[in-house]
Amino acid sequence: MSVARTRPYITFFVGEAQFAAETADVSEIFRRPRITRVPGGPAGLLGIAGLRGAPTPVVSLARLLGREESPGAESRLLLLSGEQAIGLSVDRVGALAHLPAPEGRAGQAAFGRLYAVEDSALRVLDLDGLLRRAFARPPGERRSVATTAAVLEETEAEYEAALLTFELTGQTYALPLEEVSEVLALPEALAAIAQSDEAVIGVHNLRGRLLPVVSLRRLLGLGNEEVTAGRIIVTRIGDAVVGLAVDRLHAILRVPEAAIDAAPPVLNRGTGEAQVRSICRLSDGRGLVAILSAERLFRDEKVAQILADGRSEVSEMDESAGTAQSDRYLIFRIADDEYGLPLAAVDEVVRLPDRLTKLPKAPAFIEGVLNLRGKVTPVIDQRSRFQAEAAATDARPRIVVTTIDGRQAGFIVDSVSEILSLTEAQMEATPEVTADAGRLFNRVATLDGGERLILLVDPRELLDRAEHDLLAGMDAGASAPS
């Protein structure tokens, strides 16, 4: 009598149904990690998680089988190591068991081999087929990164001056956007520097290099209060890189050169405001903004050593990092997830006003319109478009305004947190199983060893979808009986 041949399997459950995977196909089993949602993705896609330092799609086996998912304390992720790694969410893991190999054992599979366990016998479960049906990508190719970059270059050339505005002691200031490398949250603690200028509040470890951080308030003679919260504006001055600590960010503005005037000579007589390069007149009587010059900030011999520190760190960084190119992204949050938009595609970032002009018969996701530089701009509630939960904060939402091919729209987001310089090594193509959502989020940035994932938005796809849905909604409203 022949003995049935057995093989080792990992068993797991969805509800009361039992399943198994060959141990060779399971690289690792995780407790359910932080999962970044992919708005617009297939129902079976829970999102993307940083598994083993790489962005990995996480799918729900329950949803693939047409069942309700009910994650609990025993929920686990199985990292399946097929041709493409994928995280499979299950209700609980059973045990390592030796079971008779099925007669119809699955062959090579893109995402690994799965089996349903029925009376201690195994039945092949076509995981690849389930994924193909649930995650089929509709017609239309993903826009290439090169095409998107070309569009952004054309868009950026349409504007004359771009400014990053921020607050110091209740007053609004600005720096030219081209002088800003990135913007970071001020850490809770900075390493001290011995015998440094009083304006220097410490150094920050920025991706392996020491960044000298200066209190801009002290540098401008606006007070010596201790800096405990705010943002760091990382600016490059010649061959030096320095961080400027400010109270808070305000907005990104793009203005015509005609709105910028030379600073009155009286401002350059004292020490406090000597670095004001010019004055920007905001439209609609919104006031004036003093534009600083990063280079002028460090002309004084007393702070020249700060630049020397910045130069030494940059030279060490350049020797070790080579000539890696980076692109700047505006990072914004919707609920608990982070998204990035190429900075070149951003016209402005403004606070959501108390009232917007309503658009008759507009779809529900259109909050109203704004008049920006004489142009009527639709404002879209991107939070509802992404089907996100309400943010757990009382902060006023922001409007991110972007323009592609002369089309302009504002998108409401919960907050704008940073400007990051991202290198190609930090970005990967969005996993294919994100289906149609992979056209909107064409890449994902992986930071902090995979602990932080940022979905990068294709601005043209964002506007294409908004325009298509707006026109469809307006047509539906116009044809509805009154």
C-alpha positions in Angstrom: 0.0 0.0 0.0 1.4 3.3 -1.0 1.8 6.1 1.5 0.5 9.5 0.4 3.3 12.0 -0.1 3.1 15.0 2.2 4.6 18.5 2.1 4.9 21.2 4.8 2.3 24.0 4.7 1.4 27.1 6.7 -2.3 27.0 7.5 -4.4 30.1 8.1 -8.1 31.1 8.4 -10.6 33.5 6.9 -13.6 33.3 9.3 -14.0 29.5 9.8 -12.6 28.6 6.4 -9.1 27.1 6.4 -6.5 27.7 3.8 -2.8 26.7 3.3 0.3 28.0 1.5 3.5 26.1 0.9 6.2 27.1 3.3 8.5 27.8 0.4 6.1 30.5 -0.8 5.8 32.3 2.5 8.8 34.6 3.2 7.6 36.0 6.5 4.5 36.4 8.7 3.8 39.9 10.2 1.5 41.4 12.7 -0.7 43.8 10.8 1.5 46.9 10.1 0.7 50.4 9.2 -1.0 50.3 5.8 -1.2 53.3 3.5 -4.5 53.4 1.7 -4.5 53.7 -2.1 -7.6 55.8 -2.9 -9.4 54.5 -6.0 -7.8 51.1 -5.8 -9.7 47.8 -6.1 -11.9 46.7 -3.2 -9.6 43.8 -2.5 -6.6 46.1 -2.0 -6.1 47.2 1.6 -3.2 49.5 0.6 0.6 49.5 0.6 2.9 48.6 3.5 6.6 48.8 4.0 7.6 45.2 4.3 11.3 44.4 4.4 11.9 48.1 3.5 10.0 47.9 0.2 6.5 49.1 -0.7 4.4 46.0 -1.0 0.7 45.7 -2.0 -1.5 44.3 0.8 -4.6 42.4 -0.3 -7.5 40.9 1.7 -8.1 37.3 1.1 -11.6 37.7 2.5 -12.5 40.4 0.0 -11.0 38.4 -2.9 -13.3 35.6 -1.9 -16.3 37.9 -1.8 -16.5 37.9 2.0 -16.6 40.6 4.6 -13.2 41.4 6.2 -13.1 41.5 10.0 -9.6 42.3 11.2 -8.8 41.6 14.8 -6.0 41.1 17.3 -5.0 37.8 15.6 -4.9 39.3 12.0 -1.7 38.6 10.2 0.0 39.4 6.9 1.7 36.6 5.0 4.4 37.9 2.7 4.1 35.7 -0.4 7.3 35.6 -2.5 6.1 34.8 -6.0 7.3 36.7 -9.1 5.9 39.8 -7.3 5.9 40.0 -3.5 2.4 40.6 -2.0 1.1 40.8 1.5 -1.9 38.6 2.1 -4.2 39.7 5.0 -5.8 36.8 6.9 -7.9 36.6 10.1 -5.5 34.3 11.9 -2.6 31.9 11.3 -3.0 28.2 12.3 0.1 26.0 12.4 2.9 24.4 10.4 1.3 21.1 9.1 2.4 18.3 6.8 -0.5 17.6 4.5 -0.9 15.3 1.4 0.1 17.2 -1.7 -2.9 17.7 -4.0 -3.1 15.9 -7.3 -3.6 19.2 -9.2 -0.8 21.0 -7.5 -0.5 24.6 -8.8 2.4 25.3 -11.1 4.5 28.5 -11.2 2.4 31.4 -9.9 3.0 35.1 -10.1 1.9 35.6 -6.4 2.5 32.3 -4.8 0.4 29.1 -4.5 -2.7 28.8 -2.2 -4.9 26.0 -1.3 -8.3 25.5 0.4 -8.2 22.9 3.1 -11.3 20.6 3.0 -11.4 17.6 5.3 -7.6 17.5 5.5 -7.3 17.5 1.8 -6.0 20.4 -0.3 -7.8 22.0 -3.3 -5.9 24.4 -5.5 -7.0 28.0 -5.1 -6.3 30.1 -8.2 -4.8 33.2 -6.4 -3.5 34.6 -9.7 -6.9 34.4 -11.3 -8.6 36.0 -8.2 -6.2 38.9 -8.4 -6.5 39.3 -12.2 -10.3 39.6 -11.9 -10.3 41.9 -8.9 -7.4 44.1 -10.0 -7.8 44.2 -13.8 -6.3 47.5 -15.1 -8.7 49.3 -17.4 -7.5 50.5 -20.9 -5.0 53.3 -20.8 -1.2 53.2 -20.2 0.4 54.6 -17.1 1.9 58.0 -18.0 5.7 57.8 -18.0 7.7 59.8 -15.6 9.5 61.5 -18.4 6.2 62.8 -19.9 5.1 64.1 -16.6 8.4 65.9 -16.0 8.1 67.6 -19.5 4.6 68.8 -18.6 5.8 70.2 -15.3 8.7 72.1 -16.9 6.3 73.8 -19.3 4.0 74.6 -16.4 6.7 76.0 -14.2 7.9 78.3 -17.0 4.5 80.1 -17.1 5.1 81.8 -13.8 7.4 84.7 -13.0 8.1 84.4 -9.3 7.4 81.7 -6.8 7.6 82.3 -3.0 7.4 80.2 0.1 5.8 82.3 2.9 6.1 81.6 6.6 5.6 83.3 9.9 8.0 84.8 12.4 6.6 86.5 15.6 3.2 87.1 13.9 4.7 88.6 10.7 4.7 87.0 7.3 8.0 86.7 5.4 9.0 84.8 2.3 11.9 83.2 0.5 12.2 82.6 -3.2 11.1 79.0 -3.8 14.2 78.3 -5.9 16.3 78.9 -2.7 14.4 76.2 -0.8 15.6 72.6 -1.0 13.0 71.2 1.4 11.0 71.9 4.5 11.0 69.7 7.6 9.3 69.5 11.0 11.5 70.9 13.7 12.6 67.9 15.8 12.0 67.9 19.5 15.8 68.0 20.2 18.8 69.2 18.3 22.5 68.4 19.1 24.3 71.4 20.5 27.3 73.0 18.8 30.1 74.3 21.1 31.2 77.9 20.7 28.6 78.6 18.0 26.9 81.8 17.2 23.9 82.5 19.4 21.6 82.2 16.4 22.6 78.6 15.9 20.2 76.4 17.9 21.9 73.1 17.0 22.5 70.5 14.3 20.2 68.0 12.8 21.0 64.6 11.2 19.5 65.0 7.7 19.9 61.7 5.9 23.4 61.0 7.2 24.8 64.6 7.2 24.9 67.2 9.9 22.7 70.2 9.1 23.4 73.4 11.1 20.0 74.9 12.2 19.7 78.6 12.7 16.9 80.5 14.5 15.7 83.0 11.8 14.0 85.0 14.5 17.3 85.5 16.3 19.2 86.1 13.0 16.8 88.9 12.1 17.0 90.5 15.6 13.3 89.7 16.3 14.0 88.2 19.8 15.9 85.5 21.6 13.1 83.3 22.7 13.8 79.6 22.7 12.7 77.8 19.6 10.6 74.7 20.6 8.3 74.1 17.7 7.9 75.0 14.0 9.5 74.1 10.7 13.1 74.0 9.3 13.5 75.5 5.9 16.5 73.9 4.3 18.2 76.4 2.0 21.3 76.1 -0.2 23.6 79.2 -0.3 26.4 78.6 -2.8 28.0 75.4 -1.8 26.6 75.5 1.8 23.4 74.1 3.2 21.7 75.6 6.2 18.4 75.0 8.1 16.4 78.1 9.0 14.0 77.6 11.9 10.7 79.5 11.5 7.5 79.5 13.6 5.1 78.0 11.0 4.6 77.7 7.2 1.9 79.8 5.6 1.6 79.2 1.9 3.2 78.9 -1.5 2.5 81.8 -3.8 3.2 82.5 -7.5 3.1 86.1 -8.4 3.9 88.4 -11.4 7.2 90.3 -11.2 5.1 93.5 -11.3 3.8 92.7 -7.8 7.3 92.8 -6.4 9.0 96.1 -5.5 12.5 96.8 -4.2 12.7 97.1 -0.4 12.6 100.8 0.8 16.1 102.0 1.7 15.1 102.7 5.3 14.7 98.9 5.9 18.4 98.4 5.2 19.7 100.9 7.7 19.1 98.9 10.8 20.4 95.4 11.7 17.0 93.6 12.3 15.5 94.0 8.8 18.8 94.4 6.8 18.2 91.2 4.9 14.9 92.2 3.3 15.5 92.0 -0.4 12.1 93.1 -1.8 8.4 93.6 -0.9 5.5 91.6 -2.5 2.1 93.3 -2.8 -0.5 90.6 -2.5 -3.7 90.8 -4.6 -7.1 91.7 -3.3 -5.6 93.9 -0.6 -4.3 90.9 1.4 -1.3 93.0 2.5 2.5 93.0 2.0 5.1 90.2 2.4 8.8 90.9 3.1 10.9 88.8 0.8 14.2 87.7 2.3 17.4 86.6 0.6 19.2 83.5 2.0 22.5 84.9 0.8 22.0 88.2 2.6 21.2 86.5 5.8 24.8 85.3 6.2 26.7 88.4 5.0 27.6 89.4 8.5 31.1 88.1 9.6 29.6 87.0 12.9 27.6 84.2 11.2 30.0 83.4 8.4 31.2 80.3 10.4 27.7 78.8 10.0 28.2 78.7 6.2 31.6 77.1 6.7 30.0 74.4 8.8 27.3 74.0 6.1 30.0 73.8 3.4 32.1 71.1 5.1 29.0 68.9 5.6 28.0 69.4 1.9 31.4 68.4 0.6 31.4 65.3 2.7 27.9 64.5 1.5 28.8 65.1 -2.1 31.8 62.8 -1.9 29.8 59.9 -0.3 26.5 60.4 -2.2 27.9 61.1 -5.6 25.7 63.1 -8.0 22.3 61.7 -7.2 19.6 63.9 -8.7 16.5 64.8 -6.6 13.1 66.2 -7.3 11.1 68.4 -4.8 7.6 67.3 -3.7 5.0 69.1 -1.6 3.8 66.6 1.0 0.2 66.8 2.2 -2.0 64.7 4.5 -5.5 63.5 4.1 -6.6 61.7 7.2 -3.7 59.5 8.3 -2.1 59.1 4.9 0.6 61.2 3.2 0.7 62.1 -0.5 3.2 64.0 -2.6 2.7 66.4 -5.5 5.6 67.6 -7.6 6.4 71.1 -6.4 6.7 72.4 -9.9 3.0 71.7 -10.4 1.9 73.7 -7.3 0.7 77.2 -8.0 -0.3 78.1 -4.5 -1.1 76.7 -1.1 -3.7 78.8 0.8 -5.9 78.3 3.8 -9.5 77.3 3.1 -11.6 80.4 3.5 -14.7 80.6 5.6 -16.9 80.9 2.6 -16.6 79.8 -1.1 -18.8 80.9 -3.9 -21.1 78.0 -4.6 -21.5 76.7 -8.2 -25.1 75.9 -9.1 -25.9 72.3 -10.0 -22.2 71.3 -9.4 -21.4 67.8 -8.2 -21.2 67.3 -4.4 -17.4 67.1 -4.4 -17.1 70.7 -5.7 -17.0 72.9 -2.6 -17.2 76.1 -4.7 -15.0 78.5 -6.6 -12.2 80.9 -5.7 -11.0 84.0 -7.6 -7.2 83.5 -7.9 -5.4 86.2 -9.7 -8.5 87.0 -11.7 -9.2 83.4 -12.6 -12.2 81.5 -11.4 -10.9 78.3 -9.9 -13.1 75.3 -8.9 -12.3 74.0 -5.4 -12.5 70.2 -5.0 -12.9 68.4 -1.7 -10.1 65.8 -2.3 -10.8 64.3 1.1 -14.2 63.1 0.0 -12.8 62.0 -3.4 -10.3 59.8 -1.5 -13.1 58.6 0.7 -11.0 59.5 3.8 -12.2 59.7 7.3 -12.3 63.1 9.0 -9.0 64.4 10.3 -8.5 64.3 14.0 -7.5 67.9 14.2 -9.0 71.4 14.5 -6.5 73.0 12.1 -8.1 74.7 9.1 -7.7 72.7 5.9 -5.5 74.0 3.0 -6.2 74.4 -0.7 -3.4 73.1 -3.0 -3.8 74.9 -6.4 -2.3 73.3 -9.5 -2.4 74.1 -13.2 -1.6 71.9 -16.2 -2.1 73.0 -19.8 -4.0 76.1 -18.7 -6.4 74.1 -16.5 -6.5 75.1 -12.9 -8.1 73.6 -9.9 -7.8 73.8 -6.1 -7.8 70.6 -4.0 -8.8 70.7 -0.3 -6.4 68.7 1.9 -6.2 68.3 5.7 -2.7 69.9 6.0 0.5 70.6 4.2 3.5 69.3 6.2 6.7 69.4 4.2 8.7 70.0 1.1 10.9 67.0 0.5 13.8 66.4 -2.0 13.4 62.8 -3.2 16.0 60.9 -5.2 15.3 58.2 -7.7 16.6 55.6 -5.2 13.8 56.6 -2.8 11.1 56.2 -5.3 9.6 53.1 -7.0 6.8 52.5 -9.5 3.4 51.9 -7.8 2.8 48.1 -7.7 0.8 46.9 -10.6 -2.0 45.4 -8.5 -3.1 48.9 -7.6 -4.9 48.8 -11.0 -6.4 52.1 -12.2 -5.2 53.9 -9.0 -1.7 53.3 -10.3 -2.2 55.9 -13.0 -3.1 58.5 -10.4 -0.3 57.5 -8.0 2.4 56.7 -10.4 5.2 56.2 -7.8 5.6 55.6 -4.1 8.4 57.1 -2.0 9.8 54.8 0.7 11.5 56.6 3.7 12.7 55.6 7.2 13.6 52.0 6.2 10.1 51.4 4.8 8.3 52.7 7.9 7.0 55.7 6.0 5.4 55.5 2.6 4.2 58.5 0.5 2.1 58.1 -2.6 3.2 60.4 -5.3 0.5 62.0 -7.4 0.6 62.5 -11.1 -0.8 66.1 -11.4 -2.1 65.7 -14.9 -4.0 62.5 -14.0 -5.4 64.4 -11.0 -6.7 67.2 -13.2 -7.9 64.9 -15.9 -10.1 63.0 -13.5 -11.4 66.1 -11.7 -12.3 67.7 -15.1 -13.9 64.6 -16.4 -16.0 64.1 -13.3 -16.9 67.8 -13.0 -18.2 67.9 -16.6 -20.1 64.6 -16.1 -21.6 66.0 -12.9 -22.6 69.3 -14.5 -24.2 67.5 -17.5 -26.2 65.2 -15.1 -27.3 68.3 -13.1 -28.3 70.1 -16.2 -30.4 67.2 -17.6 -32.1 66.5 -14.3 -35.7 67.7 -14.1 -36.1 70.9 -12.1 
